[in-house]
Amino acid sequence: MTAPSATPPLTIRVLLPAPLAEAYDYLPGDAMPAAGSYVEVPFGGRQMIGVVWGPGGGHVPREKLKSVIRTLDLPPLPDVARHFIDWVAHYTLTPTGAVLKMAFGSAKLIEPKKKDVFTCPVFDPAHHQPDLTQSQRDAAQTLAGKIGGGYSTTLLDGVTGSGKTEVFCEAIAETIRRGQQALVMLPEIAMTAALIDRFAARFGARPVEWHSGLSEKQRRLNWRAIATGQAQFILGARSALFLPYPDLGLIVVDEEHEAAYKQEEGVIYHGRDMAVARAHQGGIPVILSSATPSLETLFNVRQGKYGHVTLRQRFGSAGMPDIHLVDLRQYKMSAQEFISPPLFEALQKNLADGRQSMLFLNRRGYAPLTLCRGCGHRMQCPQCTSWLTEHKKSGRLHCHHCGYAAKLPPKCPACGTEGKFAACGPGVERVAEEIHTRLPSARYAIMASDTLDGPQGAQELVDKMARGELDLLIGTQIMAKGYHFPRLTLVGVVDGDLGLSGGDPRAAERTFQLLQQMAGRSGRGEDAGRVLLQTTAPDHPVMKAIVKGDRDGFMDAELREREAYRLPPYWRLASLTVSGEDLNAVIKAAQHLADTAPQRDDIRVLGPAPAPYAMLRGKHRHRVMIQAPRNVNLSALLRHWLGNIKPLNKLRLIIDIDPYSFL
């Protein structure tokens, strides 16, 4: 009698953390790993760790398949995380493996080391419950009531200094009480040090961090604590959204309006929008917190898609600062002066009264442009369509787009003349030089991303201000990142018009948000605050709205303009950028894209045209923009359109669904 044949082994699909569009079939090995299991497999002559994505597709004969080497001792990647990765890849037209790589952080993080010891913090939701105002209690009760109630998106809309952090902490506390994980997302890691102490005081332990500023060992420990569910409270940058949470119960997107939530390279996505998608797929609440909400978020509130919780008053006795415009056209100032007489007098008085001030200019370095007075040659980055910024402290010229840096040459490269270079326009270093000359007794410091040593460096300056060791802080937009300066009573904006030009459809909105955030640093303590905003366009709608405090009126006007020009949030956009070293090939490929675009009455194809930075990192760039109504599935439309186009030889196609930057 012949023995029955053994059941042939099933196959599994394994997705690898690499820019691969599909998972690959493998034999399961000694035991069948469950979906979501982390497995080591042979691939292309080496061994890689991937994730079981489901049953095999059966497209490859079993005899040609390789076997799983081993299954790692880790909790499986949850179903919701795998579905989210698939969804993000589909939405952004990105290889699924590239999205999975963000969930890994790095393959090095998966494997524990023998010496790794992680003492997981224990969070006490009742460790220190602050005294809240009635409006804060009402807002906190509303947000905490969302926990466990399924999906919802709620805008926490509060003026600067109204205590939004304390309010959403009550929702975090409720999440911890239920034994679930809470994620607070920040737009930039520079904010982490400022918030960690506040969270530690509230919950009795520091949140588990996730951002690029951590050491590899700490990232490895934190990743494992998150994946195993030990870490209940996580504070991270946008990439923290993709981590393998086994029981995520709440997402908070702090400063939701910030453009830094948009990742512009690799997997191109907006952290805020993906947080809403992740919450929807997981059936959990997400809180969007801001004093200056984005137009997209306000639009969704008005459409009834998002809830709305407001805080209209500052905490305690603090009131909103008085804001005054300084019309620079009325004053004769020397070429080396950038601080007008009214602002200088206010700085003098504040210094004499022992009060602190802040000068804001959203431009790093000493001068944004260096030119030759002999022939007019402008020092430009050899790799980008960008002027080189002089940094006097380092004595070098820098490109803030690609990182190129070089010493200022002794002679003009165009005409050969010596000693004719002139620094044009101010950066924060030049403003500091003016302060040093005109207010020599002032104790000042510069606060900009390239002058700080990470989050701790920013916190050190904040602490110095709190101890009264500085009279004046001079810096860029990093000063507006949620910091609290209780002794600060004067904010001077050196150039309020910076950012309003350049053709960016979001320029007015961003400028309004930034100026309002900067103004909000003033008068947060016992003394009243004051803001002097230098401008050459006092009649601009942004300036009028800032002075009147009419945010809603300004946003209404912006929404009407967006609707008229078929821009978000009424219409949707997609950007297709062809990049390469051969300019003619770039132009030809971009034109072919436009020529093969779908012919539909509801679709508008703009371009091709050179991008505003027509060269970046040595690559020429031409762009095609697509406008479509909100009900059009742009991802599906682009996938069908681009699927019929041959791969670009030696060129790169960058696809950006819902672009945020137009540079």
Secondary structure, 3 states (H helix, E strand, C coil): CCCCCCCCCCCEEEECCCCCCCCEEEECCCCCCCCCCEEEEEECCEEEEEEEEEECCCCCCHHHCCECCEECCCCCCCHHHHHHHHHHHHHHCCCHHHHHHHHHCCHHHHCCCCCCCCCCCCCCCCCCCCCCCHHHHHHHHHHHCCCCCCCEEEEEEECCCCCHHHHHHHHHHHHHHCCCEEEEECCCHHHHHHHHHHHHHHHCCCCEEECCCCCHHHHHHHHHHHHCCCCCEEEECHHHHHCCCCCEEEEEEECCCCHHHEECCCCCEEHHHHHHHHHHHHCCEEEEEECCCCHHHHHHHHCCCCEEEEECCCCCCCCCCEEEEEEHHHCCCCCCCCCCHHHHHHHHHHHHCCCEEEEECCCCCCECEEEECCCCCECECCCCCCECEEECCCCEEECCCCCCEEECCCECCCCCCECCEEEECCCHHHHHHHHHHHCCCCCEEEECCCCCCHHHHHHHHHHHHHCCCCCEEEECHHHHCCCCCCCEEEEEECCCCCCCCCCCCCHHHHHHHHHHHHHCCCCCCCCCCEEEEEECCCCCHHHHHHHHCCHHHHHHHHHHHHHHCCCCCCEEEEEEEEEECCHHHHHHHHHHHHHCCCCCCCCEEEEEEEEEEEEECCEEEEEEEEEEECCCCHHHHHHHHHCCCCCCCCCEEEEEECCCCCC
